[in-house]
């Protein structure tokens, strides 16, 4: 009987939604880990399992290749690697999960940045035979840079080193020496075998020297990111709703401001300030699909109605009075460059911050980070996968918080106006 089957489901509380990310170097077993987690937690549909069994048999395998569950692209299945970020959703009865399986190849590091931007927890996988590699350091640095508050270092493939405690402790010491330079606070080490299922959902009997929780037990008790600390209310306006229905007198003067709550909470009657105008008013109503709600919370998409008629359009922001963000035409940020074309200091780019766009020019590159040594090096340009401290000058002001305070209003993307491609992702400092 699995750990989940032992739980009295009817009496369990709802622990909310947890987003977590698996990352690491190539062939560390990220896709297999997710497949094992879903397989042992009985959340794989029968037809999906049957298809995986047939594919595994065609490849001459005597066991089900669980990595097939996340490697959905044909190129991924042919090469046995992960290229794009694969998302999987499952529930255990106590909470819901969104899993992001990030690619391990260096050339797809930009895909990992996308997945990490919303994760509450990162699982950094390390092959017990290889130890800490350059890509392990790169993904660990990105996880820390992107504000993931909790990191689990999973030393995988312990079955290939005879479940040796000495190997585990050596890798742990190597990683701690590197992580100490980053300042990662919440760090947990865990030995496992995703292929054999040791320490994933069930403990197994091959790691008696490890007395910590299984991966499943740890996931079940990890708090979600928005519940960790109080956040200021931030509501970027996406759309102004004016129903064109002259036959309904109730909608004649209706003006609702639609968007997603990036952080914090709001209730009817709260005093709010609209940016960039700075005008103040109060919340008259909060609606979803025409139904009134007493309040709105982070990540909820709602329509806000205000007491006063104020000129508001897409790109403006509604915040609580007294909790204003920084309004500025210049930003300092850590930038991950994602494009194959290098960052050109002479070119104009488009900065997209929440729902607001502004033309921008690079004002300077303070330093580039060497992932292997963590040294800060001078740089005039940035190549793909480079991470650097930069500054931008903007044509229009943005309403920003530091990324450490708010992911939603502390992040932005850089867009190439000629191709409309996303070429960079930034975290405001």
HELIX and SHEET records of a PDB file:
HELIX    1   1 UNK A    9  UNK A   11  5                                   3    
HELIX    2   2 UNK A   30  UNK A   40  1                                  11    
HELIX    3   3 UNK A   46  UNK A   58  1                                  13    
HELIX    4   4 UNK A   66  UNK A   69  5                                   4    
HELIX    5   5 UNK A   74  UNK A   79  1                                   6    
HELIX    6   6 UNK A  106  UNK A  108  5                                   3    
HELIX    7   7 UNK A  109  UNK A  116  1                                   8    
HELIX    8   8 UNK A  134  UNK A  145  1                                  12    
HELIX    9   9 UNK A  158  UNK A  161  5                                   4    
HELIX   10  10 UNK A  165  UNK A  182  1                                  18    
HELIX   11  11 UNK A  215  UNK A  221  1                                   7    
HELIX   12  12 UNK A  225  UNK A  227  5                                   3    
HELIX   13  13 UNK A  249  UNK A  251  5                                   3    
HELIX   14  14 UNK A  407  UNK A  410  1                                   4    
SHEET    1   A 6 UNK A  86  UNK A  91  0                                        
SHEET    2   A 6 UNK A  96  UNK A 101 -1                                        
SHEET    3   A 6 UNK A  17  UNK A  24  1                                        
SHEET    4   A 6 UNK A 121  UNK A 127  1                                        
SHEET    5   A 6 UNK A 150  UNK A 156  1                                        
SHEET    6   A 6 UNK A 186  UNK A 191  1                                        
SHEET    1   B 7 UNK A 291  UNK A 293  0                                        
SHEET    2   B 7 UNK A 279  UNK A 288 -1                                        
SHEET    3   B 7 UNK A 271  UNK A 275 -1                                        
SHEET    4   B 7 UNK A 317  UNK A 320 -1                                        
SHEET    5   B 7 UNK A 234  UNK A 241 -1                                        
SHEET    6   B 7 UNK A 256  UNK A 263 -1                                        
SHEET    7   B 7 UNK A 301  UNK A 306 -1                                        
SHEET    1   C 2 UNK A 266  UNK A 267  0                                        
SHEET    2   C 2 UNK A 295  UNK A 296 -1                                        
SHEET    1   D 7 UNK A 376  UNK A 377  0                                        
SHEET    2   D 7 UNK A 356  UNK A 369 -1                                        
SHEET    3   D 7 UNK A 348  UNK A 353 -1                                        
SHEET    4   D 7 UNK A 411  UNK A 415 -1                                        
SHEET    5   D 7 UNK A 422  UNK A 428 -1                                        
SHEET    6   D 7 UNK A 326  UNK A 337 -1                                        
SHEET    7   D 7 UNK A 387  UNK A 400 -1                                        
END                                                                             
